[in-house]
């Protein structure tokens, strides 16, 4: 059976004055085939552009404005 997954990183704007952080900021793992659904959520794991790497067994995220790779 064919399966398709994709990983999406949504980031909140950097420290806007007196505004709450976006509640859905994080990294999301979606399944597209055979059933379209959200599979995993990694909240508070925000990455900048081009700072997300995916392998068959791991998701690597360079954290935005932090010297950390998860």
PQR file of N, CA, C, O and H, with PARSE charges and radii, in Angstrom:
ATOM      1  N   UNK A   1       0.833  -1.173   0.000 -0.4000 1.5000
ATOM      2  CA  UNK A   1       0.000   0.000   0.000 -0.0000 2.0000
ATOM      3  C   UNK A   1       0.888   1.251   0.000  0.5500 1.7000
ATOM      4  O   UNK A   1       1.853   1.340   0.759 -0.5500 1.4000
ATOM      5  N   UNK A   2       0.556   2.182  -0.836 -0.4000 1.5000
ATOM      6  CA  UNK A   2       1.294   3.437  -0.952 -0.0000 2.0000
ATOM      7  C   UNK A   2       0.930   4.367   0.196  0.5500 1.7000
ATOM      8  O   UNK A   2      -0.248   4.565   0.494 -0.5500 1.4000
ATOM      9  H   UNK A   2      -0.227   2.109  -1.453  0.4000 1.0000
ATOM     10  N   UNK A   3       1.948   4.939   0.842 -0.4000 1.5000
ATOM     11  CA  UNK A   3       1.700   5.948   1.873 -0.0000 2.0000
ATOM     12  C   UNK A   3       2.490   7.200   1.535  0.5500 1.7000
ATOM     13  O   UNK A   3       3.610   7.124   1.031 -0.5500 1.4000
ATOM     14  H   UNK A   3       2.905   4.778   0.601  0.4000 1.0000
ATOM     15  N   UNK A   4       1.899   8.348   1.818 -0.4000 1.5000
ATOM     16  CA  UNK A   4       2.560   9.629   1.599 -0.0000 2.0000
ATOM     17  C   UNK A   4       2.443  10.458   2.872  0.5500 1.7000
ATOM     18  O   UNK A   4       1.364  10.564   3.454 -0.5500 1.4000
ATOM     19  H   UNK A   4       0.989   8.410   2.228  0.4000 1.0000
ATOM     20  N   UNK A   5       3.556  11.043   3.300 -0.4000 1.5000
ATOM     21  CA  UNK A   5       3.586  11.915   4.464 -0.0000 2.0000
ATOM     22  C   UNK A   5       4.277  13.217   4.087  0.5500 1.7000
ATOM     23  O   UNK A   5       5.113  13.237   3.184 -0.5500 1.4000
ATOM     24  H   UNK A   5       4.433  10.957   2.827  0.4000 1.0000
ATOM     25  N   UNK A   6       3.939  14.289   4.762 -0.4000 1.5000
ATOM     26  CA  UNK A   6       4.705  15.520   4.612 -0.0000 2.0000
ATOM     27  C   UNK A   6       4.800  16.225   5.959  0.5500 1.7000
ATOM     28  O   UNK A   6       3.927  16.089   6.815 -0.5500 1.4000
ATOM     29  H   UNK A   6       3.260  14.273   5.495  0.4000 1.0000
ATOM     30  N   UNK A   7       5.890  16.986   6.126 -0.4000 1.5000
ATOM     31  CA  UNK A   7       6.182  17.690   7.360 -0.0000 2.0000
ATOM     32  C   UNK A   7       6.064  19.181   7.096  0.5500 1.7000
ATOM     33  O   UNK A   7       6.547  19.683   6.081 -0.5500 1.4000
ATOM     34  H   UNK A   7       6.599  17.096   5.430  0.4000 1.0000
ATOM     35  N   UNK A   8       5.420  19.882   8.012 -0.4000 1.5000
ATOM     36  CA  UNK A   8       5.162  21.305   7.871 -0.0000 2.0000
ATOM     37  C   UNK A   8       5.622  22.018   9.129  0.5500 1.7000
ATOM     38  O   UNK A   8       5.334  21.570  10.239 -0.5500 1.4000
ATOM     39  H   UNK A   8       5.027  19.474   8.836  0.4000 1.0000
ATOM     40  N   UNK A   9       6.337  23.127   8.965 -0.4000 1.5000
ATOM     41  CA  UNK A   9       6.753  23.945  10.096 -0.0000 2.0000
ATOM     42  C   UNK A   9       6.081  25.306   9.975  0.5500 1.7000
ATOM     43  O   UNK A   9       6.227  25.998   8.967 -0.5500 1.4000
ATOM     44  H   UNK A   9       6.571  23.491   8.063  0.4000 1.0000
ATOM     45  N   UNK A  10       5.346  25.680  11.013 -0.4000 1.5000
ATOM     46  CA  UNK A  10       4.658  26.963  11.046 -0.0000 2.0000
ATOM     47  C   UNK A  10       5.280  27.771  12.178  0.5500 1.7000
ATOM     48  O   UNK A  10       5.319  27.317  13.322 -0.5500 1.4000
ATOM     49  H   UNK A  10       5.227  25.118  11.831  0.4000 1.0000
ATOM     50  N   UNK A  11       5.763  28.962  11.861 -0.4000 1.5000
ATOM     51  CA  UNK A  11       6.401  29.762  12.911 -0.0000 2.0000
ATOM     52  C   UNK A  11       5.591  31.006  13.218  0.5500 1.7000
ATOM     53  O   UNK A  11       4.875  31.535  12.367 -0.5500 1.4000
ATOM     54  H   UNK A  11       5.731  29.330  10.932  0.4000 1.0000
ATOM     55  N   UNK A  12       5.719  31.450  14.436 -0.4000 1.5000
ATOM     56  CA  UNK A  12       5.062  32.679  14.880 -0.0000 2.0000
ATOM     57  C   UNK A  12       5.972  33.857  14.563  0.5500 1.7000
ATOM     58  O   UNK A  12       7.191  33.692  14.511 -0.5500 1.4000
ATOM     59  H   UNK A  12       6.300  31.021  15.127  0.4000 1.0000
ATOM     60  N   UNK A  13       5.412  35.034  14.352 -0.4000 1.5000
ATOM     61  CA  UNK A  13       6.259  36.204  14.139 -0.0000 2.0000
ATOM     62  C   UNK A  13       7.130  36.464  15.359  0.5500 1.7000
ATOM     63  O   UNK A  13       6.713  36.222  16.492 -0.5500 1.4000
ATOM     64  H   UNK A  13       4.422  35.168  14.395  0.4000 1.0000
ATOM     65  N   UNK A  14       8.326  36.954  15.126 -0.4000 1.5000
ATOM     66  CA  UNK A  14       9.249  37.153  16.241 -0.0000 2.0000
ATOM     67  C   UNK A  14       8.826  38.340  17.101  0.5500 1.7000
ATOM     68  O   UNK A  14       8.751  39.472  16.624 -0.5500 1.4000
ATOM     69  H   UNK A  14       8.664  37.151  14.206  0.4000 1.0000
ATOM     70  N   UNK A  15       8.557  38.070  18.344 -0.4000 1.5000
ATOM     71  CA  UNK A  15       8.270  39.007  19.420 -0.0000 2.0000
ATOM     72  C   UNK A  15       7.613  40.324  19.031  0.5500 1.7000
ATOM     73  O   UNK A  15       8.219  41.387  19.164 -0.5500 1.4000
ATOM     74  H   UNK A  15       8.617  37.150  18.731  0.4000 1.0000
ATOM     75  N   UNK A  16       6.398  40.258  18.559 -0.4000 1.5000
ATOM     76  CA  UNK A  16       5.632  41.478  18.280 -0.0000 2.0000
ATOM     77  C   UNK A  16       5.161  42.061  19.612  0.5500 1.7000
ATOM     78  O   UNK A  16       4.764  41.308  20.501 -0.5500 1.4000
ATOM     79  H   UNK A  16       5.905  39.395  18.450  0.4000 1.0000
ATOM     80  N   UNK A  17       5.197  43.372  19.768 -0.4000 1.5000
ATOM     81  CA  UNK A  17       4.834  43.965  21.060 -0.0000 2.0000
ATOM     82  C   UNK A  17       3.368  43.731  21.413  0.5500 1.7000
ATOM     83  O   UNK A  17       2.475  43.933  20.590 -0.5500 1.4000
ATOM     84  H   UNK A  17       5.520  43.984  19.046  0.4000 1.0000
ATOM     85  N   UNK A  18       3.140  43.303  22.651 -0.4000 1.5000
ATOM     86  CA  UNK A  18       1.812  43.070  23.240 -0.0000 2.0000
ATOM     87  C   UNK A  18       0.858  42.240  22.371  0.5500 1.7000
ATOM     88  O   UNK A  18      -0.335  42.533  22.298 -0.5500 1.4000
ATOM     89  H   UNK A  18       3.865  43.139  23.319  0.4000 1.0000
ATOM     90  N   UNK A  19       1.388  41.214  21.719 -0.4000 1.5000
ATOM     91  CA  UNK A  19       0.542  40.281  20.964 -0.0000 2.0000
ATOM     92  C   UNK A  19       0.832  38.869  21.449  0.5500 1.7000
ATOM     93  O   UNK A  19       1.991  38.507  21.653 -0.5500 1.4000
ATOM     94  H   UNK A  19       2.358  40.977  21.778  0.4000 1.0000
ATOM     95  N   UNK A  20      -0.214  38.070  21.636 -0.4000 1.5000
ATOM     96  CA  UNK A  20       0.025  36.682  22.056 -0.0000 2.0000
ATOM     97  C   UNK A  20       0.657  35.875  20.920  0.5500 1.7000
ATOM     98  O   UNK A  20       0.484  36.201  19.745 -0.5500 1.4000
ATOM     99  H   UNK A  20      -1.155  38.365  21.471  0.4000 1.0000
ATOM    100  N   UNK A  21       1.384  34.830  21.280 -0.4000 1.5000
ATOM    101  CA  UNK A  21       2.019  33.969  20.291 -0.0000 2.0000
ATOM    102  C   UNK A  21       0.949  33.172  19.554  0.5500 1.7000
ATOM    103  O   UNK A  21      -0.090  32.839  20.124 -0.5500 1.4000
ATOM    104  H   UNK A  21       1.525  34.566  22.234  0.4000 1.0000
ATOM    105  N   UNK A  22       1.205  32.875  18.307 -0.4000 1.5000
ATOM    106  CA  UNK A  22       0.275  32.065  17.528 -0.0000 2.0000
ATOM    107  C   UNK A  22       0.144  30.702  18.199  0.5500 1.7000
ATOM    108  O   UNK A  22       1.149  30.059  18.502 -0.5500 1.4000
ATOM    109  H   UNK A  22       2.049  33.145  17.844  0.4000 1.0000
ATOM    110  N   UNK A  23      -1.091  30.258  18.433 -0.4000 1.5000
ATOM    111  CA  UNK A  23      -1.308  29.024  19.184 -0.0000 2.0000
ATOM    112  C   UNK A  23      -0.942  27.777  18.398  0.5500 1.7000
ATOM    113  O   UNK A  23      -0.684  26.735  19.001 -0.5500 1.4000
ATOM    114  H   UNK A  23      -1.908  30.779  18.187  0.4000 1.0000
ATOM    115  N   UNK A  24      -0.909  27.848  17.064 -0.4000 1.5000
ATOM    116  CA  UNK A  24      -0.605  26.654  16.289 -0.0000 2.0000
ATOM    117  C   UNK A  24       0.828  26.639  15.782  0.5500 1.7000
ATOM    118  O   UNK A  24       1.135  25.927  14.826 -0.5500 1.4000
ATOM    119  H   UNK A  24      -1.118  28.695  16.575  0.4000 1.0000
ATOM    120  N   UNK A  25       1.719  27.418  16.410 -0.4000 1.5000
ATOM    121  CA  UNK A  25       3.121  27.404  16.008 -0.0000 2.0000
ATOM    122  C   UNK A  25       3.734  26.061  16.380  0.5500 1.7000
ATOM    123  O   UNK A  25       3.551  25.573  17.495 -0.5500 1.4000
ATOM    124  H   UNK A  25       1.470  27.997  17.187  0.4000 1.0000
ATOM    125  N   UNK A  26       4.450  25.479  15.455 -0.4000 1.5000
ATOM    126  CA  UNK A  26       5.094  24.201  15.717 -0.0000 2.0000
ATOM    127  C   UNK A  26       5.400  23.447  14.446  0.5500 1.7000
ATOM    128  O   UNK A  26       5.350  24.001  13.348 -0.5500 1.4000
ATOM    129  H   UNK A  26       4.599  25.875  14.549  0.4000 1.0000
ATOM    130  N   UNK A  27       5.720  22.166  14.607 -0.4000 1.5000
ATOM    131  CA  UNK A  27       6.028  21.279  13.492 -0.0000 2.0000
ATOM    132  C   UNK A  27       4.952  20.201  13.458  0.5500 1.7000
ATOM    133  O   UNK A  27       4.606  19.620  14.486 -0.5500 1.4000
ATOM    134  H   UNK A  27       5.761  21.715  15.499  0.4000 1.0000
ATOM    135  N   UNK A  28       4.428  19.943  12.267 -0.4000 1.5000
ATOM    136  CA  UNK A  28       3.323  19.017  12.108 -0.0000 2.0000
ATOM    137  C   UNK A  28       3.671  17.945  11.083  0.5500 1.7000
ATOM    138  O   UNK A  28       4.258  18.244  10.043 -0.5500 1.4000
ATOM    139  H   UNK A  28       4.708  20.415  11.431  0.4000 1.0000
ATOM    140  N   UNK A  29       3.311  16.703  11.374 -0.4000 1.5000
ATOM    141  CA  UNK A  29       3.496  15.587  10.459 -0.0000 2.0000
ATOM    142  C   UNK A  29       2.122  15.155   9.975  0.5500 1.7000
ATOM    143  O   UNK A  29       1.293  14.699  10.763 -0.5500 1.4000
ATOM    144  H   UNK A  29       2.834  16.461  12.219  0.4000 1.0000
ATOM    145  N   UNK A  30       1.883  15.299   8.677 -0.4000 1.5000
ATOM    146  CA  UNK A  30       0.604  14.943   8.065 -0.0000 2.0000
ATOM    147  C   UNK A  30       0.760  13.696   7.213  0.5500 1.7000
ATOM    148  O   UNK A  30       1.815  13.459   6.625 -0.5500 1.4000
ATOM    149  H   UNK A  30       2.556  15.669   8.037  0.4000 1.0000
ATOM    150  N   UNK A  31      -0.293  12.908   7.155 -0.4000 1.5000
ATOM    151  CA  UNK A  31      -0.347  11.776   6.244 -0.0000 2.0000
ATOM    152  C   UNK A  31      -1.330  12.140   5.134  0.5500 1.7000
ATOM    153  O   UNK A  31      -2.442  12.595   5.405 -0.5500 1.4000
ATOM    154  H   UNK A  31      -1.150  13.100   7.634  0.4000 1.0000
ATOM    155  N   UNK A  32      -0.918  11.939   3.896 -0.4000 1.5000
ATOM    156  CA  UNK A  32      -1.784  12.268   2.761 -0.0000 2.0000
ATOM    157  C   UNK A  32      -2.451  11.026   2.181  0.5500 1.7000
ATOM    158  O   UNK A  32      -3.613  11.073   1.779 -0.5500 1.4000
ATOM    159  H   UNK A  32      -0.015  11.570   3.676  0.4000 1.0000
ATOM    160  N   UNK A  33      -1.728   9.930   2.137 -0.4000 1.5000
ATOM    161  CA  UNK A  33      -2.259   8.668   1.622 -0.0000 2.0000
ATOM    162  C   UNK A  33      -2.079   7.607   2.692  0.5500 1.7000
ATOM    163  O   UNK A  33      -1.045   7.691   3.354 -0.5500 1.4000
ATOM    164  H   UNK A  33      -0.784   9.891   2.463  0.4000 1.0000
ATOM    165  N   UNK A  34      -2.866   6.691   2.945 -0.4000 1.5000
ATOM    166  CA  UNK A  34      -4.166   6.392   2.366 -0.0000 2.0000
ATOM    167  C   UNK A  34      -5.293   7.235   2.966  0.5500 1.7000
ATOM    168  O   UNK A  34      -6.357   7.340   2.356 -0.5500 1.4000
ATOM    169  H   UNK A  34      -3.706   6.623   2.407  0.4000 1.0000
ATOM    170  N   UNK A  35      -5.093   7.837   4.138 -0.4000 1.5000
ATOM    171  CA  UNK A  35      -6.137   8.642   4.765 -0.0000 2.0000
ATOM    172  C   UNK A  35      -5.542   9.988   5.169  0.5500 1.7000
ATOM    173  O   UNK A  35      -4.596  10.033   5.955 -0.5500 1.4000
ATOM    174  H   UNK A  35      -4.228   7.752   4.633  0.4000 1.0000
ATOM    175  N   UNK A  36      -6.078  11.071   4.648 -0.4000 1.5000
ATOM    176  CA  UNK A  36      -5.560  12.402   4.958 -0.0000 2.0000
ATOM    177  C   UNK A  36      -5.854  12.752   6.412  0.5500 1.7000
ATOM    178  O   UNK A  36      -7.013  12.881   6.807 -0.5500 1.4000
ATOM    179  H   UNK A  36      -6.847  11.034   4.010  0.4000 1.0000
ATOM    180  N   UNK A  37      -4.773  12.907   7.219 -0.4000 1.5000
ATOM    181  CA  UNK A  37      -4.967  13.200   8.641 -0.0000 2.0000
ATOM    182  C   UNK A  37      -3.670  13.734   9.246  0.5500 1.7000
ATOM    183  O   UNK A  37      -2.581  13.485   8.728 -0.5500 1.4000
ATOM    184  H   UNK A  37      -3.832  12.802   6.898  0.4000 1.0000
ATOM    185  N   UNK A  38      -3.801  14.462  10.335 -0.4000 1.5000
ATOM    186  CA  UNK A  38      -2.659  14.923  11.114 -0.0000 2.0000
ATOM    187  C   UNK A  38      -2.172  13.760  11.965  0.5500 1.7000
ATOM    188  O   UNK A  38      -2.957  13.173  12.709 -0.5500 1.4000
ATOM    189  H   UNK A  38      -4.686  14.664  10.756  0.4000 1.0000
ATOM    190  N   UNK A  39      -0.882  13.412  11.870 -0.4000 1.5000
ATOM    191  CA  UNK A  39      -0.342  12.261  12.602 -0.0000 2.0000
ATOM    192  C   UNK A  39       0.391  12.651  13.878  0.5500 1.7000
ATOM    193  O   UNK A  39       0.234  11.982  14.900 -0.5500 1.4000
ATOM    194  H   UNK A  39      -0.244  13.888  11.266  0.4000 1.0000
ATOM    195  N   UNK A  40       1.191  13.719  13.845 -0.4000 1.5000
ATOM    196  CA  UNK A  40       1.955  14.134  15.020 -0.0000 2.0000
ATOM    197  C   UNK A  40       2.070  15.644  15.065  0.5500 1.7000
ATOM    198  O   UNK A  40       2.077  16.312  14.031 -0.5500 1.4000
ATOM    199  H   UNK A  40       1.319  14.262  13.015  0.4000 1.0000
ATOM    200  N   UNK A  41       2.160  16.174  16.275 -0.4000 1.5000
ATOM    201  CA  UNK A  41       2.331  17.603  16.475 -0.0000 2.0000
ATOM    202  C   UNK A  41       3.470  17.817  17.453  0.5500 1.7000
ATOM    203  O   UNK A  41       3.513  17.185  18.509 -0.5500 1.4000
ATOM    204  H   UNK A  41       2.155  15.632  17.115  0.4000 1.0000
ATOM    205  N   UNK A  42       4.387  18.699  17.110 -0.4000 1.5000
ATOM    206  CA  UNK A  42       5.514  19.050  17.970 -0.0000 2.0000
ATOM    207  C   UNK A  42       5.394  20.536  18.275  0.5500 1.7000
ATOM    208  O   UNK A  42       5.975  21.364  17.574 -0.5500 1.4000
ATOM    209  H   UNK A  42       4.352  19.212  16.253  0.4000 1.0000
ATOM    210  N   UNK A  43       4.646  20.878  19.312 -0.4000 1.5000
ATOM    211  CA  UNK A  43       4.409  22.278  19.645 -0.0000 2.0000
ATOM    212  C   UNK A  43       5.656  22.892  20.256  0.5500 1.7000
ATOM    213  O   UNK A  43       6.482  22.198  20.849 -0.5500 1.4000
ATOM    214  H   UNK A  43       4.173  20.205  19.881  0.4000 1.0000
ATOM    215  N   UNK A  44       5.777  24.183  20.104 -0.4000 1.5000
ATOM    216  CA  UNK A  44       6.902  24.969  20.599 -0.0000 2.0000
ATOM    217  C   UNK A  44       8.214  24.536  19.961  0.5500 1.7000
ATOM    218  O   UNK A  44       9.278  24.728  20.550 -0.5500 1.4000
ATOM    219  H   UNK A  44       5.106  24.747  19.623  0.4000 1.0000
ATOM    220  N   UNK A  45       8.157  23.966  18.786 -0.4000 1.5000
ATOM    221  CA  UNK A  45       9.345  23.600  18.017 -0.0000 2.0000
ATOM    222  C   UNK A  45       9.312  24.392  16.719  0.5500 1.7000
ATOM    223  O   UNK A  45       8.992  23.852  15.660 -0.5500 1.4000
ATOM    224  H   UNK A  45       7.293  23.810  18.308  0.4000 1.0000
ATOM    225  N   UNK A  46       9.637  25.645  16.805 -0.4000 1.5000
ATOM    226  CA  UNK A  46       9.537  26.545  15.666 -0.0000 2.0000
ATOM    227  C   UNK A  46      10.876  26.622  14.952  0.5500 1.7000
ATOM    228  O   UNK A  46      11.911  26.787  15.598 -0.5500 1.4000
ATOM    229  H   UNK A  46       9.897  26.084  17.665  0.4000 1.0000
ATOM    230  N   UNK A  47      10.872  26.506  13.628 -0.4000 1.5000
ATOM    231  CA  UNK A  47      12.100  26.597  12.846 -0.0000 2.0000
ATOM    232  C   UNK A  47      12.036  27.783  11.897  0.5500 1.7000
ATOM    233  O   UNK A  47      10.959  28.235  11.507 -0.5500 1.4000
ATOM    234  H   UNK A  47      10.032  26.373  13.103  0.4000 1.0000
ATOM    235  N   UNK A  48      13.199  28.267  11.540 -0.4000 1.5000
ATOM    236  CA  UNK A  48      13.279  29.303  10.516 -0.0000 2.0000
ATOM    237  C   UNK A  48      13.237  28.637   9.150  0.5500 1.7000
ATOM    238  O   UNK A  48      13.216  27.411   9.050 -0.5500 1.4000
ATOM    239  H   UNK A  48      14.074  27.900  11.857  0.4000 1.0000
ATOM    240  N   UNK A  49      13.224  29.446   8.104 -0.4000 1.5000
ATOM    241  CA  UNK A  49      13.198  28.922   6.744 -0.0000 2.0000
ATOM    242  C   UNK A  49      14.449  28.091   6.478  0.5500 1.7000
ATOM    243  O   UNK A  49      15.550  28.501   6.846 -0.5500 1.4000
ATOM    244  H   UNK A  49      13.240  30.443   8.186  0.4000 1.0000
ATOM    245  N   UNK A  50      14.295  26.934   5.846 -0.4000 1.5000
ATOM    246  CA  UNK A  50      15.374  26.000   5.485 -0.0000 2.0000
ATOM    247  C   UNK A  50      16.099  25.413   6.698  0.5500 1.7000
ATOM    248  O   UNK A  50      17.278  25.076   6.598 -0.5500 1.4000
ATOM    249  H   UNK A  50      13.401  26.601   5.547  0.4000 1.0000
ATOM    250  N   UNK A  51      15.420  25.285   7.834 -0.4000 1.5000
ATOM    251  CA  UNK A  51      16.050  24.734   9.046 -0.0000 2.0000
ATOM    252  C   UNK A  51      15.368  23.464   9.536  0.5500 1.7000
ATOM    253  O   UNK A  51      15.408  23.148  10.725 -0.5500 1.4000
ATOM    254  H   UNK A  51      14.461  25.558   7.915  0.4000 1.0000
ATOM    255  N   UNK A  52      14.739  22.736   8.611 -0.4000 1.5000
ATOM    256  CA  UNK A  52      14.052  21.502   8.952 -0.0000 2.0000
ATOM    257  C   UNK A  52      14.557  20.404   8.035  0.5500 1.7000
ATOM    258  O   UNK A  52      14.558  20.558   6.814 -0.5500 1.4000
ATOM    259  H   UNK A  52      14.707  22.993   7.645  0.4000 1.0000
ATOM    260  N   UNK A  53      14.988  19.292   8.624 -0.4000 1.5000
ATOM    261  CA  UNK A  53      15.478  18.159   7.836 -0.0000 2.0000
ATOM    262  C   UNK A  53      14.721  16.906   8.271  0.5500 1.7000
ATOM    263  O   UNK A  53      14.454  16.707   9.456 -0.5500 1.4000
ATOM    264  H   UNK A  53      14.987  19.167   9.616  0.4000 1.0000
ATOM    265  N   UNK A  54      14.382  16.069   7.298 -0.4000 1.5000
ATOM    266  CA  UNK A  54      13.597  14.868   7.567 -0.0000 2.0000
ATOM    267  C   UNK A  54      14.307  13.665   6.973  0.5500 1.7000
ATOM    268  O   UNK A  54      14.738  13.696   5.820 -0.5500 1.4000
ATOM    269  H   UNK A  54      14.599  16.231   6.335  0.4000 1.0000
ATOM    270  N   UNK A  55      14.431  12.595   7.768 -0.4000 1.5000
ATOM    271  CA  UNK A  55      14.958  11.327   7.263 -0.0000 2.0000
ATOM    272  C   UNK A  55      13.871  10.269   7.466  0.5500 1.7000
ATOM    273  O   UNK A  55      12.768  10.589   7.910 -0.5500 1.4000
ATOM    274  H   UNK A  55      14.082  12.569   8.705  0.4000 1.0000
ATOM    275  N   UNK A  56      14.170   9.048   7.151 -0.4000 1.5000
ATOM    276  CA  UNK A  56      13.181   7.978   7.292 -0.0000 2.0000
ATOM    277  C   UNK A  56      12.792   7.744   8.753  0.5500 1.7000
ATOM    278  O   UNK A  56      11.686   7.281   9.029 -0.5500 1.4000
ATOM    279  H   UNK A  56      15.065   8.788   6.790  0.4000 1.0000
ATOM    280  N   UNK A  57      13.688   8.059   9.688 -0.4000 1.5000
ATOM    281  CA  UNK A  57      13.405   7.780  11.089 -0.0000 2.0000
ATOM    282  C   UNK A  57      13.438   8.992  12.014  0.5500 1.7000
ATOM    283  O   UNK A  57      13.052   8.877  13.177 -0.5500 1.4000
ATOM    284  H   UNK A  57      14.587   8.435   9.464  0.4000 1.0000
ATOM    285  N   UNK A  58      13.894  10.166  11.526 -0.4000 1.5000
ATOM    286  CA  UNK A  58      14.036  11.332  12.398 -0.0000 2.0000
ATOM    287  C   UNK A  58      13.552  12.615  11.720  0.5500 1.7000
ATOM    288  O   UNK A  58      13.512  12.716  10.494 -0.5500 1.4000
ATOM    289  H   UNK A  58      14.208  10.259  10.581  0.4000 1.0000
ATOM    290  N   UNK A  59      13.189  13.581  12.547 -0.4000 1.5000
ATOM    291  CA  UNK A  59      12.928  14.948  12.106 -0.0000 2.0000
ATOM    292  C   UNK A  59      13.896  15.830  12.876  0.5500 1.7000
ATOM    293  O   UNK A  59      13.876  15.845  14.106 -0.5500 1.4000
ATOM    294  H   UNK A  59      13.222  13.499  13.543  0.4000 1.0000
ATOM    295  N   UNK A  60      14.749  16.569  12.161 -0.4000 1.5000
ATOM    296  CA  UNK A  60      15.720  17.463  12.779 -0.0000 2.0000
ATOM    297  C   UNK A  60      15.244  18.894  12.594  0.5500 1.7000
ATOM    298  O   UNK A  60      14.922  19.303  11.478 -0.5500 1.4000
ATOM    299  H   UNK A  60      14.766  16.557  11.161  0.4000 1.0000
ATOM    300  N   UNK A  61      15.198  19.656  13.677 -0.4000 1.5000
ATOM    301  CA  UNK A  61      14.728  21.033  13.615 -0.0000 2.0000
ATOM    302  C   UNK A  61      15.723  21.944  14.318  0.5500 1.7000
ATOM    303  O   UNK A  61      15.993  21.768  15.506 -0.5500 1.4000
ATOM    304  H   UNK A  61      15.460  19.323  14.583  0.4000 1.0000
ATOM    305  N   UNK A  62      16.268  22.911  13.601 -0.4000 1.5000
ATOM    306  CA  UNK A  62      17.108  23.933  14.207 -0.0000 2.0000
ATOM    307  C   UNK A  62      16.159  24.999  14.747  0.5500 1.7000
ATOM    308  O   UNK A  62      15.474  25.678  13.983 -0.5500 1.4000
ATOM    309  H   UNK A  62      16.049  23.054  12.636  0.4000 1.0000
ATOM    310  N   UNK A  63      16.126  25.135  16.040 -0.4000 1.5000
ATOM    311  CA  UNK A  63      15.170  26.026  16.696 -0.0000 2.0000
ATOM    312  C   UNK A  63      15.410  27.483  16.353  0.5500 1.7000
ATOM    313  O   UNK A  63      16.551  27.945  16.352 -0.5500 1.4000
ATOM    314  H   UNK A  63      16.682  24.583  16.661  0.4000 1.0000
ATOM    315  N   UNK A  64      14.340  28.211  16.062 -0.4000 1.5000
ATOM    316  CA  UNK A  64      14.426  29.623  15.732 -0.0000 2.0000
ATOM    317  C   UNK A  64      14.894  30.412  16.953  0.5500 1.7000
ATOM    318  O   UNK A  64      14.358  30.251  18.049 -0.5500 1.4000
ATOM    319  H   UNK A  64      13.413  27.836  16.063  0.4000 1.0000
ATOM    320  N   UNK A  65      15.887  31.257  16.756 -0.4000 1.5000
ATOM    321  CA  UNK A  65      16.462  32.137  17.767 -0.0000 2.0000
ATOM    322  C   UNK A  65      17.023  31.385  18.969  0.5500 1.7000
ATOM    323  O   UNK A  65      17.077  31.945  20.064 -0.5500 1.4000
ATOM    324  H   UNK A  65      16.323  31.389  15.865  0.4000 1.0000
ATOM    325  N   UNK A  66      17.442  30.135  18.796 -0.4000 1.5000
ATOM    326  CA  UNK A  66      18.073  29.345  19.850 -0.0000 2.0000
ATOM    327  C   UNK A  66      19.209  28.553  19.221  0.5500 1.7000
ATOM    328  O   UNK A  66      19.159  28.228  18.034 -0.5500 1.4000
ATOM    329  H   UNK A  66      17.398  29.680  17.907  0.4000 1.0000
ATOM    330  N   UNK A  67      20.211  28.247  19.994 -0.4000 1.5000
ATOM    331  CA  UNK A  67      21.323  27.441  19.508 -0.0000 2.0000
ATOM    332  C   UNK A  67      21.065  25.969  19.831  0.5500 1.7000
ATOM    333  O   UNK A  67      21.879  25.323  20.491 -0.5500 1.4000
ATOM    334  H   UNK A  67      20.252  28.511  20.958  0.4000 1.0000
ATOM    335  N   UNK A  68      19.933  25.443  19.366 -0.4000 1.5000
ATOM    336  CA  UNK A  68      19.507  24.088  19.699 -0.0000 2.0000
ATOM    337  C   UNK A  68      19.020  23.378  18.449  0.5500 1.7000
ATOM    338  O   UNK A  68      18.313  23.962  17.629 -0.5500 1.4000
ATOM    339  H   UNK A  68      19.271  25.968  18.830  0.4000 1.0000
ATOM    340  N   UNK A  69      19.403  22.107  18.307 -0.4000 1.5000
ATOM    341  CA  UNK A  69      18.851  21.240  17.264 -0.0000 2.0000
ATOM    342  C   UNK A  69      18.171  20.082  17.968  0.5500 1.7000
ATOM    343  O   UNK A  69      18.793  19.380  18.765 -0.5500 1.4000
ATOM    344  H   UNK A  69      19.978  21.633  18.974  0.4000 1.0000
ATOM    345  N   UNK A  70      16.905  19.884  17.678 -0.4000 1.5000
ATOM    346  CA  UNK A  70      16.134  18.777  18.267 -0.0000 2.0000
ATOM    347  C   UNK A  70      16.008  17.678  17.247  0.5500 1.7000
ATOM    348  O   UNK A  70      15.397  16.646  17.525 -0.5500 1.4000
ATOM    349  H   UNK A  70      16.400  20.455  17.030  0.4000 1.0000
TER
END
